[in-house]
Amino acid sequence: MVTELVGRKDECGILQTLFDSDRPEFLALYGRRRVGKTFLIRQFFKDKDAIFFNVTGSKQGKLREQINHFIEQLGKVFLGGIVPKPGKNWDDTFKILTDAISSSKQNKKIILFFDELPWMDTKNSRLLHSLDYYWNQHWSNDERIKLIICGSSASWIINKVIKSRGGLHNRITRKMHLEPFNLINTKKFLKRQGIDLNNKQITQLYMVTGGIPYYLSYVEKSLSAAQIIENLAFNKGSFLLEEFDNLFASLFDDHEVYIEIIRIIAQSRSGIGKRALLEKIDKSQLGGRGLKKLEALKEAGFIMSFKPHFHKRRGVYYKVIDEYTLFYLRWIEPIRESLQVQSLDKGNWQEIQNSPAWNSWQGYAFEAICYKHISQIRKKLEISPTAIANSWRYIPKDKSGEPGAQIDLLFDRRDDAITLCEIKYSNKSFVIDKQYARNLLNKQRVFVKNTRTKKQLFIAMIVSNGIKQNLYADDLISGIVTLDDLFKEL
């Protein structure tokens, strides 16, 4: 089990600045479940010369339970284990905390870490009203206080606190979105656990875990990626078999509706338009809040929204980008009931990984990984950060006879050029033969015709194992990004 922070350099820099500040601070921290928010805060502050008060909300806990837990922790941290009489509401409770802060050592900084704050906000609790009052009236006048609120429900943190129209409006001094590990930090995390896998094996694990630290903590030593995935997902009672429903239920009250939306979006590999999506969702369950639910899924890191390049007037598209969700829906859910009764036979998953269906799916998953490593791709291709990264596709009208085209990734540059990127996952060096070269040229022609661009076009390949050099590659390809490049430090 990893007990030290890995790969959170930027986040630790923000926390250090917050800690060193000579003013009161209010940090809103959010990120999807299991991404390591609590671990980050506890590990960073564990050796700091400060009073560290940490209380965690209880899922579906009643107001009285939430307050009792709060007061118990308050007694341990501020009052030497003496637990004061709990207040009747949050206003009373925060008054007890404020009095305890006033009587604490004046030379000690005070970290107030309210973990899973959305769970503390029970119906009619008026938690935010009390938090608003005590921050504005008391805590924001004490330079020792560093208030950190945290929650897996990103939409709650963003809408109720960061974008608050009430008393908390513009009170946040810092915000932090904690994201999953990228490939290089996934590798570092595994090495810290004594697991030394090559980049290809780590990428296969990433296609399943999405760089979520908690999922990676279940990885065992001395096993291949295929064996690890089999143990994590395809044994009776395995962790990733049971995680999906727990994940959504912990984030959303009516989680079945969110899962239905995710399923619909996941069916479209290149993304689905907002209008088409809303037409497919069961209106009786949606309750007229479809756009808010989509925004909540986006803020939680399950989907992304985008407007295809040169087609922005056609509106917003949505695409699933959470690797675990994609993997679960494609490979676990169809056999879930069987797995809950009996594990897959040993080695069965390894056989599945030799199938054309798996190879095709790996290409899909590799595209999602590439979108999360745009910075590494820019660096290898020497493309400026000012270039706009996007995708593009053209679907001809029925019976038009025109060819369609899909551009996986493009960079619209400020030097009067556009780099068109092809993304291919293969176990061997990718071969550009005569037919594939013709397809590339056709995509380029369709792109020029339908975008009417006058910019210089370049074609780059993002390939897991490089490309085999031949005349076609030499003539057409201006840059190559390999899997190893995605593991590079920035």
N, C-alpha and C positions, 0 to 999 in steps of 0.2 A: 504494500500500500504506500503510495507516494504521500509523504508528510511535509514536503517543501513545495514552494511555489515554482511552477515551471511556465515559461513562456508568457508571463504577464508583465513584461518590462514597462510598457507604456502605462498600464493601469497602476502599477506600483509607483511610477513617477507622479501620477495625478494624486495618489493617496499621500505620498510624501510631501508634496506641495501643500495639500490640505492640512496635514499634520503640523507642518512648519509655520503655517499662516498665523499671523498675530491678530486675526479677526475671527469671529464666529463663522462656521461653515455649515452649509446644508447641501448634502450630496444625495442625489436620487440615482440609485443603482438598479438596473434592470437587465434581464436576459432570460432566456428560456430555462425551464427546469433542468437540473442536473449539470448546468454549465460551469458551476463552481463559484457562484457569487458569495455564498456564506464562507466557503473555504478561503477565498481571497481575503476577505475582511478579517477573519479570525487569525489567519496566518500572518498577515501584514502587521497587525497591531499586537500580536502576542508578546513580543519582546520590547514594546515601546514603554517608556516611562510615563504612563497615563492611567487614568481610571477608565476601564473598559466595561461598559454596561451593555449587555446583549440580551435581548428578549425576542422570542420567536412566536409569531401567531400560530394558532392551531386551526387546521382545516375543519370547517363546520363547527368550531367550538363556540359555545354560548358566551355572551358578554361577561358573565360572572367568571367563567373559566379563564377567559383572556386576561381579565383584570387580576385575578388571583395569581396567575403565572407571572404577570408583570411585577406585582408586589413582592412575590417570593424572590425574584432575581434582584429587585431593588434592595431588599434586606441583606442579601448576601454581599452585594457589591459596595453599598454605601454605609450600611448600619451594622457591620460585623456579625451578620447572621440573624439579627433581630428583625423579625418580620412585622411591620406595622399593620394596623387594621386596614383592610382594603377599603377603598372608596366605593361609592355606589355607581359611579360613572367615570368616563375618561377625564372629565374636568377635575374631579376629586383626585384621581390617580396621578395626573400630571402635576397637580399642586403638591402632592406628597413627594414626587420626584424633584420638583423645583426646590422644595425645602431641603431635601437631602443634598442637592447640589450646592446650595448656599452654605451648608455646614461642612462641606468637604474641604480638603486641603486646597488652599488658594494657589499653590505653585504647581498643581497638577492639571494637565489638560484632560478633558473629559470627552470620551467617545461614547455617544449614544447611538447604538446600532439596533434599529427596529427592523428585524428580519421578518419577511412575509407579512408586511404591513397590510396588504389587501385582505388577508384572512382575519386580521384583528378588526377590520371595519365591518362588523356584523350589522344586521338590519336595525335601523333606528339608534345606532350606538353614538352617532354624532362625533365619531373619532376625529374626522378631519377638521371639524369646527373647533374642537379642543386643541388639536395640534396647531392649527392656525393661530389661535389666541396665545398659547404658551410660547410658540416660537417668536411671534411678533412682539409680545409684551415682556417676555422674560429672557428666553434663551438667546435671542439674537443680540442681547445687550451684554452677554458674557463671552469675552474673547476666548475663554478656555474651551467652549463647547463646540464640538464637531458632530453634528447630527447626520447620520446616514440612514436613509430608509431604503428598503430593498423588497423586491417581490418578483416572483416568476411570472405573474400576470402583467406583462409589459404594458398592455393597453390601459390597465388600471393606473399604473404609475404615471404613464404619459398623460392620460386624460384627466385624472383626478388631482395630480400634483404638478407635473411639469407644465401642462397647459391649463392649469386651473384658472378659472375666471373669478374665483373668490379671493379669500384672504391670503392664500398661498401664491397668488399670481406674482411672478417675478421674484419670489423669495428664494428659489433654488440658486445656490451659488455655483454649483457644479453638477454635471450629470455624466453618467457612464453607462454605456451599453456594452455589457460583457458578452463577447461572441465566442463561439466554439473555437478550438485550436485550429490553426492551419496545418498543412502537412508537416512542416519542419518542427513545429511545436508538439505535434502528435508523436513524431519520432523521438523527440527529447523526453517526453512524458513516459513513453514506453521504455526507453533506455534507463530512466530513473527507477523503473520497476525491475530492471535487470533483463529486459526483453530486447534482444538485438535482431531486428528483422530488416531485410533490404527494402528499398523504396517501393518496389512492386508489391511486396507483401503488405506493407503499411498502407499503400493506396487501396488495396482490396479491403482492408479493415476499415479504412475511411469511408468507403462506399456503403458500409453498413452502419458505422457508428457516427459518422459526420463530425468527428473530432470532439465529441462530448466527453469531457474528462471522466465523469462517473461511469460511463459505459466502458471506457478504456481501462478503468481500474479492475474490471472483471477479466481482462486478458491474462491467460496463463502462460508460463514459460515453456520453452522447448516444444512448441507446437507451430505448425504452419498456419497461415491465414485461413485456409480452408478448414482446418481442424478447429481453430478458435471460433470461427463463425458457426460451425456445426454445434459446438458446445454452448455458445451464447444464444442461439436462436432455434435450434431444431431438436432439442431434447425436452422431454416432458418436464414442465415446470421451469424451463430455462428463463433467464432474466428478460431477454428481448422479446420472448413470446408473450410475456405478461405485461410488459412495460407500456404498450401502446395505449390501452384504455386508461391506465393509471395516469399517463402523461396528460392526456386531454381532459380527464375528469378533474385533475388538480388545477387546471388553468381556467376552465370554462364551466359555468353552471349547467348550461344546456349543451354539453359536449358532443352529444350525438349529432346535432346539427352541424357543428364545426367539422366533425369527421366526414359527414356527407359532402360538405363543400370540398374538403381536401381530396376525397375520392374522385369527384368530378374533375377537378383541376389536374390531378395526376394522370388522368386518361389521355391528356393531350401533351405529347412530348415537347412540342415547341411553344406551348402556352395557349390559353383560351381567352377570347375577348370577354370583356365585362358583360356585355349584353347577352351573349350566348350562354355565359355561366349563370346569370340570374334567371334566365328562362328555364334552365335545367333543374334548378333547386326547387325543392318542394316548398311552395309558397305558404302552405298551412303551418309549416314549422319555422319558416324564416321570420314571420311576424313583422315584415316591413323594415327589418334592420340588417338587410343583406350587406350593404356597404360597410356598416360598422363592424360586422363580423369578419369581412374580408380584411379590414384594416387591423383588427385584433390579431388575425392569423399572420399578417405581414409583420406586425410589431413583435410578435412572439418568435419570428424567425422561421416559420414554416413555409411561407410563400414569398415571392417577390412580385412586384408590379413593374411593368415597363411599357414604353411606347416604341414599337419597331421603328428603326431609323428610316427617315423619309416618308413614314406613314403615320405621323403623329395625329393627323386629323381623324384617323380611324379609331382612336380611343385607346384605353388602357387594356393590357393583357395581363394575365396572371399565370404564374408557373410555380410548381412545388420545388423548393430548393433544399429541404431538409432530407439528408441522405437516409437517415433511419426510417422516416415516414415512407419514402419511396421504396426502400427495401422491404419494409413490412407489408405494404399493400401488394407488392408484386410477388413476393416469395413466401412470406409467412402466413398471411391471412387466408389464402386459398386452402391451406392444409391445417389451419389452426385447430379445428375441432379434433382432427386426428392426432395432432401433436399433444393435445391436452390429455389424451388417453395413452398414447405410446410414442416414444421417441422415434425419429428416423433411424433406420438401420445404419450401423457404423459404416462410414464411407459413402453413404448414399448422396450426401451433399457434394462430396468431391466429384462424384460422377455427374451430377447436375451441372457442375461448373465446366464440364467439357461439352455442354450442349450449345447449339446455335442460339437458343433463346437467352442463355446466360451471356454469351458473347455480345449479343445485340444490346442487352440491358447494361452491360459494362460500358458500352459506348455512351449510352444515355447518362449514366452516373458520372462518367469522366467529364462530360460536358458541364454538369453541375459543379464539379470540383474546379474546373477551369474558370468558371465565372467567379469563384471565390478566391482565385489566385491571379486576378487581373494585374495586380502590381508586379508580380513576378514575370508575367508574360510581357508587360511593357518593358521591364528592365532588360530582358533577353533580346527583344526586338529593337531596343533603343528608341522607343516611342515616348514622346513627351507626355507628362501627366495631364497636359492641357487637351490632349486628343480625347474625343468622346468615344467611349466604348459602348457598343450596342449590338443588336442582331438585326437581320433583315430577311424578309421572305416575300416572294411573289407567287400568288395563287391565281392562275389564269381563269377567266370565265369559262363556264361549261361550253363545250363544243367549239371553243375558239381555235383549238389546234395549236395554241401557243405553249411553249415549254415553261414550266414553273422553275423556281429556284429558291434555295434556302442558304443563307449565309450564317454559319454558326456564331461567328463573332467578327466584328469589324472595328477598326479604329479610324474615325474621321479626324484627320490631322489638320493642324493649322499651317502646314507647309505645302498646302495645295495638293495633298495626296490622301489616299485612303488605303489602308491595309486590310485586305479580306483574309480572314483566318479560317482554315479548315481544321476541325478537331476530330482526331481518329485515335481510337484505343485498339491496340493489337498486341499480341504476345511476341511478335517478331518485328523486325524493321519493316515499316510500311513501304509498299512498292507502288510507285506511280507508273502504271502501264499506259499503253496507248488509249484505251477506253477511258481510264480515269482522267488522263490529261484532257481528253475531249470534253468530259463532264465539267472540268474546272473552267475551261475556256467558254463553255456554254453558260455557266453561272455568271461569268464575268460579262458576257454579252447581254444576258437578260438584265443584270444589274444596271449596266450603262443605259440600256434602252428604256427601262422603266423609272430610273431615278433621274435620267438626263444629266448626270454629273459630267463635268468637264475635267474633274481632278484626275491626276495620275493614279493608276491602280497598281498595287503590289499584292502578291499572294504569299501568305505564310502558312506553314503547317505546324499545328500543335499535336504532336504524336507521342505516345507513351514510350516507344522504343526507337525513335528516330526514323529516318527514311533511307532507303537504299539508293545510293547515288547512281543515276543513269542520265541519259540525254534529256528525258522529259523533266526530271527533277531540276537539272541544271538550267534548263530553259525557262521554267515556269516559277520556281520557288525562290523568293527573295530572303526568307528567313525561316529558321526551324527552332521550335521550342520542344524540348523533351520533358519527360516526367521528372528527371533529375533537376531540371531548371526550376520546376515548381517547388522543389525542396530547398531552394537557395534562400539565405538570409537577405533581407532588404537593406 
